[in-house]
Amino acid sequence: MMKSGSPFLDTIFLLRKNECITLFSSLQEISEKEEMEAEEYFEAEFEKERLEFLSDRITCDPKTAVWAAKIVYHSAQLYLIRDNTEKNLEKLIPEFKGTRGVTSIISADLSLRFLPQIILALNAIDPEDSLIKMLEDILTVFHYSGVGYDLDLKYVNWEKELEDKTYRKLYLERIVEKKDYKLAEVPFINKLLIAEFGMHKEAFWRELKITTEDHQ
């Protein structure tokens, strides 16, 4: 998509195309028109990514995709702009109010996959920043987008979490892509990975240990 003249839309377009973020000098309200344009954009982007997992059962949840995009946009801008924002953080970084499921997880990931990099940048400036905890809480709910980032996922029931075959495939691929040892050594996930690798483990992930202890 071409530049729209909207800081919100242009940030999202550039982020997804080039994985870089434009920082603006002020925070601007996101209009209803911008949100509607973003919904259309994410539906198109979702269809492109759907070619990788070929599942008709998983459709785009545009409202969740836009919620996630606003989280990423606002958190990136808050890296630079912090004057008089503390009292508005909950408005700028709202909790997810929808239903968490495979559709919402994959829709949110269109933007939330970039959130770990923003958190690391915020942490480099001020590790005590309250915004970091808010963003980590979001990633803990949408932890597919946080693979590769150190999250506390000890309460996740992995058998239930990964019961959908398409989501399981995508999750395992993300773990391998990010070389997330902490997740890969969770016994249930480790067993799935070793089964997927079969005789070719050495080629896929030579250093990965085979976990035999039944604890996480």
Buried (B, 14 or more C-beta within 10 A) or exposed (E): BEEBEBBBBBBBBBBBEEEEBEEBEEBEEBEEEBBEBBBEBBBEBBEEBBEEBEBEEBBBBBBBBBBBBBBBBBBBBBBEBBEEBEEEBEEBBBEBEEEEBBBBBBBBBBBBBBBBBBBEEBBEEEEEBEBBEBBBEBBBBBBBBBBBBEBEBEEBEBEEBBEBEBBBBBBBBBBBEBEBEBBBBBBBBBBBBBEBBEEEBEEEBEEBEEBEEEEB
